[in-house]
Amino acid sequence: MKHPHIIRQALIDTLPLCLPAVPFAFVIGLAIISAGINPVVGWSSSWLIFGGAAQMTLISLLGSGVTAIAAIGAALVVNARHLMYSGAIAPSFQQQPRWMQFFGPYLLIDQVFALAMLRTAEHPDAFRIYYLTAGFTFWVIWQITTAFALLVGPQVPESWHLQFAVPVLFLGLIVLGIDKPPKLVAALVGAGVTLACIELPNRTGLLVGAVAGVAAGIIAERIKP
Amino acid sequence: MSPLLAIFLVGLGTYACRAVFILAFANRKMPQALQRALQYVAPATLSALLVTLLMDKDGNLAITIAELAGLTAAAIVAHFTRNHVFTLVTGMGVFLILKHLL
């Protein structure tokens, strides 16, 4: 495939996947506003972190009275799934130039991973052009949408209760991510243990719940015939 | 700690997670136990987080019928449509209608 063809194919594949990211980015903008963080600082998470779930975790926790360390810990745990992506896609980066091995991971979000894994059989040059096109497309849309939400958010009337969109979106992420019973067990135990640890200071019950949920998922997988 | 520093640290950690196998362990396989555990990190953490977000400043669970109905509707729509936009619209819609009626 010639370069323009690869770029066009990458855009055709990427743009439909960008659509669901738009409300997500918008809600992150709203979360920054309701957390009372300086909008420019909050927006910088879009290019410093470039990962929706971790951004939302960090920002909403910073705004809810959790200690910064617990908020950072929770956000990093949320993003630990990227280890899985890194390991799975690493063989395709073997023949890439060194700069690509350093820069590529920055763009390795869920969607780029999913798209790029379908292109691992291609020539390294074609793989690189495809990967970078998909990654940059997401990146640009993500930066613009979160900035837009920060500009528009303050104009939305209080009575719309837009801050409730944050838990709704989290619930959507959880439900969409459950593709087998042990993951449902992990989610339920995670929520239940956090609730049981509600008395722990600084909402550290969150981390206890997360660890318990992971353990429950592993156990559930073993028990299943 | 300033929010900017917190964001920077999470950014650094996120990049490290994404880069580590690409840069350092390309020839090595990830341990199976780690791989198994990682797939449960997202559901466990996100649901722990959801509960935390529903707490008020004092750490008590702060949800009314409106929130509960909105979340329930969102979960059902997410399960059947697998679509974030429908989920968000339904969840917010049910919540707002009840919030203003009750």
Boltz contact constraints between the chains, C-beta under 6 A:
constraints:
  - contact:
      token1: [A, 20]
      token2: [B, 84]
      max_distance: 6.0
  - contact:
      token1: [A, 23]
      token2: [B, 85]
      max_distance: 6.0
  - contact:
      token1: [A, 23]
      token2: [B, 88]
      max_distance: 6.0
  - contact:
      token1: [A, 37]
      token2: [B, 3]
      max_distance: 6.0
  - contact:
      token1: [A, 41]
      token2: [B, 3]
      max_distance: 6.0
  - contact:
      token1: [A, 41]
      token2: [B, 4]
      max_distance: 6.0
  - contact:
      token1: [A, 45]
      token2: [B, 7]
      max_distance: 6.0
  - contact:
      token1: [A, 48]
      token2: [B, 7]
      max_distance: 6.0
  - contact:
      token1: [A, 48]
      token2: [B, 8]
      max_distance: 6.0
  - contact:
      token1: [A, 48]
      token2: [B, 11]
      max_distance: 6.0
  - contact:
      token1: [A, 49]
      token2: [B, 10]
      max_distance: 6.0
  - contact:
      token1: [A, 49]
      token2: [B, 11]
      max_distance: 6.0
  - contact:
      token1: [A, 49]
      token2: [B, 14]
      max_distance: 6.0
  - contact:
      token1: [A, 51]
      token2: [B, 14]
      max_distance: 6.0
  - contact:
      token1: [A, 54]
      token2: [B, 10]
      max_distance: 6.0
  - contact:
      token1: [A, 54]
      token2: [B, 14]
      max_distance: 6.0
  - contact:
      token1: [A, 57]
      token2: [B, 49]
      max_distance: 6.0
  - contact:
      token1: [A, 58]
      token2: [B, 10]
      max_distance: 6.0
  - contact:
      token1: [A, 60]
      token2: [B, 53]
      max_distance: 6.0
  - contact:
      token1: [A, 62]
      token2: [B, 3]
      max_distance: 6.0
  - contact:
      token1: [A, 65]
      token2: [B, 57]
      max_distance: 6.0
  - contact:
      token1: [A, 68]
      token2: [B, 1]
      max_distance: 6.0
  - contact:
      token1: [A, 68]
      token2: [B, 6]
      max_distance: 6.0
  - contact:
      token1: [A, 72]
      token2: [B, 6]
      max_distance: 6.0
  - contact:
      token1: [A, 72]
      token2: [B, 9]
      max_distance: 6.0
  - contact:
      token1: [A, 72]
      token2: [B, 10]
      max_distance: 6.0
  - contact:
      token1: [A, 75]
      token2: [B, 10]
      max_distance: 6.0
  - contact:
      token1: [A, 76]
      token2: [B, 13]
      max_distance: 6.0
  - contact:
      token1: [A, 77]
      token2: [B, 45]
      max_distance: 6.0
  - contact:
      token1: [A, 78]
      token2: [B, 45]
      max_distance: 6.0
  - contact:
      token1: [A, 79]
      token2: [B, 14]
      max_distance: 6.0
  - contact:
      token1: [A, 79]
      token2: [B, 17]
      max_distance: 6.0
  - contact:
      token1: [A, 80]
      token2: [B, 41]
      max_distance: 6.0
  - contact:
      token1: [A, 81]
      token2: [B, 38]
      max_distance: 6.0
  - contact:
      token1: [A, 81]
      token2: [B, 41]
      max_distance: 6.0
  - contact:
      token1: [A, 81]
      token2: [B, 42]
      max_distance: 6.0
  - contact:
      token1: [A, 82]
      token2: [B, 17]
      max_distance: 6.0
  - contact:
      token1: [A, 82]
      token2: [B, 18]
      max_distance: 6.0
  - contact:
      token1: [A, 83]
      token2: [B, 17]
      max_distance: 6.0
  - contact:
      token1: [A, 83]
      token2: [B, 38]
      max_distance: 6.0
  - contact:
      token1: [A, 84]
      token2: [B, 38]
      max_distance: 6.0
  - contact:
      token1: [A, 86]
      token2: [B, 18]
      max_distance: 6.0
  - contact:
      token1: [A, 86]
      token2: [B, 20]
      max_distance: 6.0
  - contact:
      token1: [A, 86]
      token2: [B, 21]
      max_distance: 6.0
  - contact:
      token1: [A, 86]
      token2: [B, 22]
      max_distance: 6.0
  - contact:
      token1: [A, 87]
      token2: [B, 21]
      max_distance: 6.0
  - contact:
      token1: [A, 87]
      token2: [B, 30]
      max_distance: 6.0
  - contact:
      token1: [A, 90]
      token2: [B, 21]
      max_distance: 6.0
  - contact:
      token1: [A, 90]
      token2: [B, 22]
      max_distance: 6.0
  - contact:
      token1: [A, 90]
      token2: [B, 26]
      max_distance: 6.0
  - contact:
      token1: [A, 93]
      token2: [B, 22]
      max_distance: 6.0
  - contact:
      token1: [A, 94]
      token2: [B, 26]
      max_distance: 6.0
  - contact:
      token1: [A, 101]
      token2: [B, 22]
      max_distance: 6.0
  - contact:
      token1: [A, 101]
      token2: [B, 23]
      max_distance: 6.0
  - contact:
      token1: [A, 105]
      token2: [B, 18]
      max_distance: 6.0
  - contact:
      token1: [A, 105]
      token2: [B, 19]
      max_distance: 6.0
  - contact:
      token1: [A, 105]
      token2: [B, 22]
      max_distance: 6.0
  - contact:
      token1: [A, 108]
      token2: [B, 18]
      max_distance: 6.0
  - contact:
      token1: [A, 164]
      token2: [B, 95]
      max_distance: 6.0
  - contact:
      token1: [A, 165]
      token2: [B, 92]
      max_distance: 6.0
  - contact:
      token1: [A, 167]
      token2: [B, 50]
      max_distance: 6.0
  - contact:
      token1: [A, 167]
      token2: [B, 53]
      max_distance: 6.0
  - contact:
      token1: [A, 168]
      token2: [B, 74]
      max_distance: 6.0
  - contact:
      token1: [A, 168]
      token2: [B, 88]
      max_distance: 6.0
  - contact:
      token1: [A, 168]
      token2: [B, 91]
      max_distance: 6.0
  - contact:
      token1: [A, 170]
      token2: [B, 46]
      max_distance: 6.0
  - contact:
      token1: [A, 170]
      token2: [B, 50]
      max_distance: 6.0
  - contact:
      token1: [A, 171]
      token2: [B, 50]
      max_distance: 6.0
  - contact:
      token1: [A, 171]
      token2: [B, 71]
      max_distance: 6.0
  - contact:
      token1: [A, 171]
      token2: [B, 74]
      max_distance: 6.0
  - contact:
      token1: [A, 171]
      token2: [B, 75]
      max_distance: 6.0
  - contact:
      token1: [A, 172]
      token2: [B, 78]
      max_distance: 6.0
  - contact:
      token1: [A, 172]
      token2: [B, 84]
      max_distance: 6.0
  - contact:
      token1: [A, 172]
      token2: [B, 87]
      max_distance: 6.0
  - contact:
      token1: [A, 173]
      token2: [B, 46]
      max_distance: 6.0
  - contact:
      token1: [A, 174]
      token2: [B, 43]
      max_distance: 6.0
  - contact:
      token1: [A, 174]
      token2: [B, 46]
      max_distance: 6.0
  - contact:
      token1: [A, 174]
      token2: [B, 47]
      max_distance: 6.0
  - contact:
      token1: [A, 175]
      token2: [B, 75]
      max_distance: 6.0
  - contact:
      token1: [A, 175]
      token2: [B, 78]
      max_distance: 6.0
  - contact:
      token1: [A, 175]
      token2: [B, 79]
      max_distance: 6.0
  - contact:
      token1: [A, 176]
      token2: [B, 78]
      max_distance: 6.0
  - contact:
      token1: [A, 176]
      token2: [B, 82]
      max_distance: 6.0
  - contact:
      token1: [A, 177]
      token2: [B, 42]
      max_distance: 6.0
  - contact:
      token1: [A, 177]
      token2: [B, 43]
      max_distance: 6.0
  - contact:
      token1: [A, 183]
      token2: [B, 43]
      max_distance: 6.0
  - contact:
      token1: [A, 186]
      token2: [B, 40]
      max_distance: 6.0
  - contact:
      token1: [A, 186]
      token2: [B, 43]
      max_distance: 6.0
  - contact:
      token1: [A, 186]
      token2: [B, 44]
      max_distance: 6.0
  - contact:
      token1: [A, 187]
      token2: [B, 43]
      max_distance: 6.0
  - contact:
      token1: [A, 187]
      token2: [B, 47]
      max_distance: 6.0
  - contact:
      token1: [A, 190]
      token2: [B, 44]
      max_distance: 6.0
  - contact:
      token1: [A, 190]
      token2: [B, 47]
      max_distance: 6.0
  - contact:
      token1: [A, 190]
      token2: [B, 48]
      max_distance: 6.0
  - contact:
      token1: [A, 191]
      token2: [B, 47]
      max_distance: 6.0
  - contact:
      token1: [A, 191]
      token2: [B, 51]
      max_distance: 6.0
  - contact:
      token1: [A, 194]
      token2: [B, 48]
      max_distance: 6.0
  - contact:
      token1: [A, 194]
      token2: [B, 51]
      max_distance: 6.0
  - contact:
      token1: [A, 195]
      token2: [B, 51]
      max_distance: 6.0
  - contact:
      token1: [A, 198]
      token2: [B, 59]
      max_distance: 6.0
  - contact:
      token1: [A, 203]
      token2: [B, 52]
      max_distance: 6.0
  - contact:
      token1: [A, 206]
      token2: [B, 48]
      max_distance: 6.0
  - contact:
      token1: [A, 206]
      token2: [B, 52]
      max_distance: 6.0
  - contact:
      token1: [A, 209]
      token2: [B, 48]
      max_distance: 6.0
  - contact:
      token1: [A, 210]
      token2: [B, 44]
      max_distance: 6.0
  - contact:
      token1: [A, 210]
      token2: [B, 45]
      max_distance: 6.0
  - contact:
      token1: [A, 210]
      token2: [B, 48]
      max_distance: 6.0
  - contact:
      token1: [A, 213]
      token2: [B, 44]
      max_distance: 6.0
  - contact:
      token1: [A, 214]
      token2: [B, 37]
      max_distance: 6.0
  - contact:
      token1: [A, 214]
      token2: [B, 40]
      max_distance: 6.0
  - contact:
      token1: [A, 214]
      token2: [B, 41]
      max_distance: 6.0
  - contact:
      token1: [A, 214]
      token2: [B, 44]
      max_distance: 6.0
  - contact:
      token1: [A, 217]
      token2: [B, 40]
      max_distance: 6.0
